């Protein structure tokens, strides 16, 4: 086995992977195996070639209150059956191993360079996700954000006063937002790494974070990663709703957008805090648009400490900037 391509796998996963390959392909031999770039998830993702064809092998490496392959695979299969996720060839929750079709193609911004068409296409796919039979529940998203906030504050990366205003505004949102009013099947992590384009259609991958959630979580996450200005947001929301969004819909989106900023901000800062003990206390960093431009030039690596701390601070700064705008209080008033 030491000479087998599978020798790069974690040893404790080898038996389960061998069984998965045998059941799926009638052989436990792979032509090649390659570890793909890892995202925020601790899951290990490999591209494997079997009988001359490529597939994705995904290994869940730890199960906890938020990561549950049983829930993930229910969502994954539902999305695959609807043609939203790639076809599922194998998924064993007990072994925490799945094998799916491999989607080859350019990044979506290359495959669909026209921003209006890109946003409308993603909006239609998000509508398809939200139309699926309800996914299993996991957590009230605002309570989940409270948990992430508390975990972040426990790390003492910065004085509590540094982020006191951020979280005071969050408490205002939490007090009025009707989190259980518009529950849908939700992906909850539609970042560019999870939105693939094969030259003909869009596919959504990595369903680890999926559960029944407020519809505006997916909408706010898509806007974070794919919408660079208000016009882009209007194009996306209009395509999603099929008409110009109402004032109430805009208010819900605006408030959830701030929660998503804080959610990802605390995640990235915590990841940075796990990589290094001391941190620059300056919170003023480039804006979201400026950081996106830096990333497009290859100047920011989110896998590094520097990239994580910059991105986390930027998201916290964006939230605070937007929550100090008149639109914030106006949106709260519409929900009161």
CORCORKA-V692413 format. One record per pair of residues at least 24 apart in sequence whose C-alpha atoms are under 7 Angstrom apart, sorted by the first residue. I is the first residue (numbers start at 1). GAP is how many residues later the second one is. If there is no record, write none. Layout:
((I	GAP) (I	GAP))
This chain:
((5	25) (5	27) (5	28) (16	79) (17	80) (20	70) (24	65) (24	66) (54	48) (55	44) (55	45) (55	46) (55	47) (56	43) (56	44) (56	45) (56	46) (57	41) (57	42) (57	43) (58	39) (58	40) (58	41) (59	37) (59	38) (59	39) (60	36) (60	37) (67	141) (69	24) (69	27) (71	65) (72	135) (72	136) (72	138) (75	60) (75	132) (75	135) (76	131) (84	119) (84	120) (85	118) (85	119) (85	120) (86	117) (103	95) (104	94) (105	92) (105	93) (105	94) (106	91) (106	92) (107	89) (107	90) (108	88) (108	89) (111	86) (111	88) (116	119) (119	116) (119	117) (120	116) (120	119) (123	113) (123	116) (123	117) (124	116) (127	113) (129	56) (129	57) (130	54) (130	55) (130	56) (132	53) (133	52) (134	50) (134	51) (134	78) (135	50) (135	76) (135	77) (136	75) (136	76) (137	74) (137	75) (138	73) (141	72) (142	32) (145	118) (148	118) (149	117) (152	114) (152	118) (157	116) (157	122) (158	123) (166	154) (169	154) (170	89) (173	82) (173	159) (176	156) (176	159) (176	160) (177	158) (179	35) (180	34) (182	32) (182	33) (183	29) (183	30) (183	31) (183	32) (184	28) (184	29) (184	30) (184	31) (185	26) (185	27) (185	28) (186	24) (186	25) (186	26) (186	27) (186	29) (186	32) (187	24) (187	31) (188	29) (188	30) (189	32) (190	28) (190	31) (190	32) (191	31) (191	34) (192	33) (216	37) (216	40) (217	39) (220	33) (220	36) (220	37) (220	40) (221	39) (228	61) (248	86) (251	80) (251	83) (255	76) (258	61) (261	54) (261	55) (261	58) (262	53) (262	54) (262	57) (265	47) (265	48) (265	50) (265	51) (266	46) (268	40) (268	41) (268	43) (268	44) (269	39) (269	40) (269	43) (272	33) (272	36) (272	37) (275	30) (283	30) (285	28) (285	29) (286	28) (287	27) (287	31) (288	26) (288	30))
